[in-house]
């Protein structure tokens, strides 16, 4: 018969093994800085959370499991910075997900997020004249500030902003499809098209002219 003392011994042994695995996973997390040249466009993909900040020197600071960081892809081609998480799942008690801070020394004119990424940009990090936003495959994009002309393309469940996002837009042109959602509560004018379950939320004073097909909707309910 299995004695109580042997039960406690087995329990303590298993607890020790689990603790070692967790500790090893925690020790495998680290932070790395990647200098880069100036860029005006940013594209991110594959299971990363990106926070875009302003600074004197452009840089990418990534935090996560060391094995995943080894496979982080950064390419800056003619001012377009592309960041992609090419790592594999590191195993138990660890995650492939990376937290990244992007420092830009000039306002961005274009941001793109796809494949489960989350991108947040502070007001000083985006252009006040022209801004293009592209989101797809479940991406979450949050941008705030003031923009004269916004060109937004969302598809495959991508989301742009929330009801409390402070993005002032003079003119917005949109192209939304396949379950995309956007909150342009502080836009003055919105034109464009949406289809296949896409939803646009605008403020009561927003003027809009949207071509809608296949279950798309424009609503005031999400803005207050």
Secondary structure, 3 states (H helix, E strand, C coil): CCCHHHHHHHHHHHHHHHHHHHHHHHHCEEEEEEECCCCCEEEEECCEEEEEEECCCCEEEEEEEHHHHCCEEEEEECCEEEEEECCCCCCCCCCCCEEEEEEECCCECEEEEECCCEEEECHHHECCCEEEEEEECCCEEEECEEEEEEEEEECCCCEECCCCCCEEEEEEEEEEECCCEEEECEEEEEEEEEECCCEEEECCCCEEEEEEECCCEEECCCCC
